[in-house]
C-alpha cells in the first residue's frame, strides 16, 4: 500500500500563534492524533526584532528544528512528505532541489515535424 505513512505537520499552540510538530503518522489518521514519531518542530511566527537589530539590517527568521537522521530514515523507507514538508526539507538540505524528479516515465525522443510545401 503506497503512501500509507506520511510526514506532515501537526498543529499545536494558541489561536493565531501556531506551533507545529513535524510528525510521521499514518495517512488516514487525524491531524492531531497520536503520531508514530515526532521528528522536529516548526514555528512559522518569527520573533520580533529589537530596534538595534532592525538598525543592523537583520531579518526575522522562523524556527525550524529537525532530526536529520530520522527524517532521512523515514524518507528511505517510503514515507511520503506533504508539499509543505517538501518545501521545508528542501530548505534544510534533506531533499535535493529537483525532488521529485520532473521525469516520470521513460525518455521518448520527440518527432521531427516535416512541413510540406504546396505549389500552386
N, C-alpha and C positions, 0 to 999 in steps of 0.2 A: 504494500500500500504506500504509494509515493506521497510524500508531504504529510505524513501523519504526525510529525513533530516539527514545531515551528519555533523560531527565535523571534520574539516580539517584545513589545513594551507593555508593562502592567502599571497602571496609573495609581499613584498614591498622592498624598498631600491634601491641602485645603482647596477651597474654591478659589479659582483664578491664581493659584500658586501650585501648579502641578510638579510632582517629582515622579520619575518613572524608574522602575526596576527593569533591567534587560533580563528577560527570563527565557528559559527553554520550557515549552509546555506542549501538551497535546493540541493538535489543530482544532479539535471540536470543543475544547474546554472554554469556559467563560474567561473574560479578560483578566479579572482579578482573582481567579480561583487559585488553588494551591499549585505552584509550578513544579516541574521536575527538578529544576535547578535555577538559581539566581546567579547570573554571570557578570552583572555590573549594574551601575546606576547612571541616570541621565537627568540633569537638572536644566531644563530649557530656559529658565529665567536667570539672566546674568545678574550678579550682584552689582549695585550701583557703585560708580566710581567717586572717589573724593575729589574736591576741586583741584588739589595738587596733581592727582593722577590725570585729570582732564587736561590740565595745562601741559603735562608731559606728552600728551597725544596718545595715551593708552586707549585701547579699545576694550570694552567689556567682553568677557569670554564666558561661554557656557561650560558647565562642569560635566565631564564625561569620565567615568571610571569603569574600565573593563578588565576582565581577566582574559588576557590574550590566549593563554594556553587552552583554557576551557572553551573559548569561542572557536578557536581553530579545530579543536576536537569535535565539537558538535557539528561544525560545517563538514568535517571529513566523514562523519558517519551518516550524513544525509539530511540534517535538519535544514528546513527551508526558511531563510530570513524574510521578513516582511520588507516592503520598499523603504520604510523609514530606517530599519536596521541596516539595510544595504547601504544607505547613504552614510550612516554613522560609521559602519565598518570600513567604507572606502576612505573616509576622512582619517580614521585611526590607522590605516595601512594594513588592516587584516585582509581585505579583499582588494584585488587589483582594480584599477580604474575602468578596465574594459569588461568587468564581470557584470552580468553573464555575457558570454560570448555573443556577439552580434550574428555570428554564423550559426544557424541552427541545423541545417541539413548539409548534404554533400555539395561540393562546389561544382556548378554546372556552367560551362562557358557560354557566353551569350552568342546568339546567332548573328551573323553579318546580314544586314539588310541590303538587298540588291534592288536598286530602283531602275525600272525600265524606262527608256526614253521612247516616246511615241512620235513618229514622224507623220506630219500631216501634209 
